[in-house]
Amino acid sequence: MATPAARIPESAFTPEVEARTAHLFERVKRVIPAVEWPVFAPDIDAILELKRRRNAVVLAHNYQTPEIFHTVADIVGDSLALAREAVNVDADVIVLCGVHFMAETAKLLNPEKTVLIPDLRAGCSLAESITAEDVRGLKARHPGVPVVTYVNTSAAVKAESDVCCTSGNAVHVVESLGVDRVIFIPDEYLAKNVAAQTRVGIIPWPGHCEVHERFTPADIASIRASHPGIVVLAHPECDRPVVEAADYAGSTHGMAKYVADHKPRQVALITECSMSDNVAVANPDVEFVRPCNLCPHMKRITLGRIRHALETMTHEVTIDPAVAGRARAAVERMLAIGPPPVLQP
């Protein structure tokens, strides 16, 4: 592992820091109050300098907070976008601002690079809902049926799988296999939503996202009652009745594209809170109604922890080589299938 960089002194919101970060505040001033910027700017300024010293890039998921997503991140997107872009990263160090399975995926695709996650506690309820032993049990009960695994899983689970998918390409991956049935793990609600769009039989697993499982059709009804004419977009990790009550369902990338393409007067994104803030930056004429369910794991990633990760080169993500090769193959099979066809929502 590389040795720690010399500590950048703790910096106040000096005139110099203010000047160096002013262009970034202009980018986010609609979603970050001016009174908060002096708290964020010193860490942002330090992170930008540390990235240069380390030849590092920051990858940030769409659920990261705006002060991360719009100021220090070099590559942003949903799980599929981060997986694809991770292959092409030209840097020595990758800092993954997301949850642990995303950092593992980046490491799988960049085995020679140093991959850091700023907080080891940034887990995922879906990833924790299934183990490699569980997958082996499913395969024993359904011999010969291929396993399609959502990327929200550990490397050990991916290693027991035939191919990975994301919420954005799940139907495309399932249908690309040319089979009558697949085992689809671990998200039961995503499995239901995939099953509604394909004739392939889906064998699910009872895993749920602790953010998306809290949304109900009653939430959408309440939003519509108080905001007549609002457009409601739901993530497919929500239960089937929630998706059916929405105007459109898609990945975080799909939701962001819908807003950009259609420019609804009012919109509600039925997903993690920070998504609305991040999409709002690029769509100043759209009013966002924010039904707010936070992901506690995503919120463990902060500017201070990103800075500390780059200063101390912690926490480095490692994967057992015996697991990594098989897990990498499942991810690479997904990438080889290519993107799903472009459909207008």
N, C-alpha and C positions, 0 to 999 in steps of 0.2 A: 504494500500500500504506500502511496506517496506520503511524504512527511507533511505535517501541518504547515500551512502558510503562516507567515508572520501575521500576528493579530493586527487587524485594522483597528485603530483606537476607537473606543466608544465615542461616537460623534453626536453632537447636539444638532439641532436644526439651525445650523449656521447660515449666513448669507451665501456661502459657497455651496453648501448642500442644496439650499433652496434654488440657486441658479442652475445647478447641474440636473435637478429633477423637475424643473418647472414644466418642461414639455410633457413629462409623464403625467403630472397633475392635470394638465389641460385635457389629456385623454380620458381621465376618469372622474372629472369634477362633477359630472351629473350623478354619480353613484357613490362618491366618497366626499363627505362634507369637508369643507376647507379646514375646519377646526381639528380634524383628524390627521391631516396631511403631515404636520410636524412630527407626529408619532411614527409614521411610516417611512418618511423620506430618508432618515439617516440609515436605516437598514437597507433600503432599496439602493442607495448610493454605494454602500459597502458591498452589497451582493454584485452589483454591476462590475465593480473593480475586482472582486474575487473571481468572477467568471473569466475575466481577461487573464488573470494570473494563472488560473488552473486550466485554461483551455476547456472550459466547461459550458454545457448548455443545460437549460432548465426546460423540462417537459411538464406541462400543467394540464390536468383534466378540466373539463368544462365546469366542474363543481367547485373548483378552487375560488377563493374570494377575489374580488376585483383587484386589490392591491398586489396580489400575486399574478393573477391571470393577465393583467394588462400592463404590468410594469417590468417584471423580471423574467417572465417566461419567454423563451425563444420559439417554442412549438406548443400549440394548444390544440385541444380537440377532444373527441370522444375516445373510447377505448380502441376502436378500429383505427382511427387516425393516428393515435399515438403509437400503436403497434406498427403501422406502415412506416411512419416517419422515423421510428427508432432505428430501422434498418439502415437509413441513409445519414445518420448523424455523423458529422465530421468533427469529433471532439474527443478528448481523452477521458472526460468525466461527464456522466449524465446524472443530473439531479431530478428525480421523479417526484413531482408534486401531485400526489394522488394517494392511492392505497397500495398495500404491499403487493397484491397480485400484479398490479401494473408495473411496479419496479421489477418484479421477477420476470415479467414478459419482456421488458426492455433488456434485462440481463441475458435472457435466452437468445435474443436476437443480436446481442452485442457481447459475446462471451469474452472478448479481449479488452473490453472497456470497463472502467470503474463505474458502477452504478450505485448511487446513494439514495436513500430515502431519509428525509429529515426527522421522522419520528417512527420508531419501530412499532408503536402501538396503533398505527394507522391501518387497521384491519378491514374486514368486510364480512357482514353477516352471511352473505351468500357463500363466500369462499369457506367460511367456517361451518357451513351446513352439510358439507360432504367431505369424505376422506377417500384416499386411494383404496382402502379396504372396502368401502361402500361401493365404489365403482366395480371392483372385482366381483363383488356379490351380485351386482346388477348383470354383469356379463355372464356370470354362471347361470342366472335365472333366465336369461334371454340369449342363448348361444348363437353366435353368428350375426347378431344385430349390431350395427355400428354405433359407436358412442360419439355424439356431438356434444361438445362441452363449451359452455359459455365461458368467455375469458375471465369472468369473475370467479376464478378458482385458483388453487395453489398449483405450483409446478408439479407436485406429486400427483394431483388429480389429472392434470393435462397429460402426464406421462402414461396414464392408463386409458387414454382416449384415442379415437381415430382422427378427429379433426376438431378444431376450435371454431367458435363463431362469436360475433358480437350481436347486440340488439339490432344493429343496422344491417347486418347481412345474414341473419339467422335463417330466414326462409330460403334465401339463395343457396346457402351452404347445404341445408337439409335436402333440397331438391337436386343439387348437383351430384349427390351420391347415387342416384338412380336405383334406390331401394324402396321397398314397401313400408318398412318400419325403421325407426331410429330410437335409440335411448337418448333423451335430451335432458341434460343436467346443467346446473342444479336448480334453476329458477322455475318453479311450478307455474307462476303466472305468465312468464315469457313463453313457456311451453304451450300454455293454453292459447296464447295469442298467435303463436306460430301455427298451431294446429288449425286455427280458424282460417288460415290462408293457404293451406296445402292439403293435398290428398294423402300425403305420407303419414302413416300412423306414428303418433308421438307417445313414447313411454316416458313419463315425467318423473321428477324427484321433488319431494316437498320442501324445497328451499325457497326462502323469500328475502327480499331486500327490506331491511328495517325502516327505510325511508318510504319506499313506494307502497308497502303493504298497509300503511296508515291512511292512505287516501281512499275515499269511498264515493259512490255515486251521489250520496247526499251532499258531499263537499261541492261537487260540480253543480248540483241543483241550486245550492245556496249562492254560489258565485253567479250563476245565470240570473237568479232572482234579483240580486242586488246590482247587476251590471248587464242590463238587457242588450243583446246583440254582441256580447263578448265572444271571441273565438277561444276555444279551449283545446290545448294540445297536451297529450298525455304520453308518458314514457311507457313502453311495453312491459316494463317490470311491474306495472300496476295490474291489479286483478282485471279479469275480462269485463265485468260490468262497468268498471271505471273507464276502460278503453272504449267500450261501446257508447258511453255517455259523452265522450269527447268528440270534437270535430275532426281530429287528426291524431294518429299515434305514430311515434317514431323515436329513433335514437336522439340523443342530445344534438348531434349534428343535423338530423332531420328536422328537429324543432327549430333550430337556429336558421336553417335554410328556409323553412316555411315562413318565418317572420320576415326574413329579408326579401323573399320573393313576393309575398302577399301584402305586406305592410298593413295588417289589420289595425283598426282604430284602437281597440283594446284587446289584450290577449292575456290568458292565464296559462302558465306552464306548470303542468302537474308533475313536478319532479323536485329535485333538491333546490333549496333556496337560492344559492349563489348563481345558478344558471340564469335566472331572470336578470340579475344585475349585470352579468357579463354580456348577455344578448342586448340589453338596453343600451349599452355604450355605443353599439353600431347602429342602433335604430332609435334615434332621438325623438322621432315623430310618433312612436308607438307607446301607448300607455300600458304598463305592465301591472296587472293585479297579481299580488304575490301570496298564494296560499303556502305558508312557510313550514316545511318539514326539513330540518337540518340533518345532515349526515355527521354524526359526532366524530367519525374517523377522518373524513376529509378535513374537518376543522382542526385536527391536530397539527396540520401543516400550516406553519406561520412564517412570516418573514424572518423573525428571530431564529427559528429553527433551520430555515434554509441557509441563513448566514452562518450559523454554527456548523452546519453540515459541510459547507465549503471551507471553513476555517480549520476544521479538525478532520475532514475526510471521513465523517461518520454520517449515517450508519451504512456500511458497505453491504450490498446484497450479494450473497453467494448461494449457489445451488449445487447440490451433490451431482457430480458428473454422470453418475449412473442414472439419475433422474433427468438431468438436463437434456441429454440427447433425444430421448423419447418425447419429452415435453416440447422441445424445439420443433420436432417433426410435425406435431399436431398443429402448432401455430403456423409453421411454414406451409402446411397443406391448405390452411385457410387463406393465406396470402396468395398462394398459387391459383386458387379458384378465381380470384379477381373480384372486383367490386360488383355489387348487384346492379341489375339494369336500372337506368334512371327512369323513375315514374313520377309524374306530376301528382302531388297530393290533392 
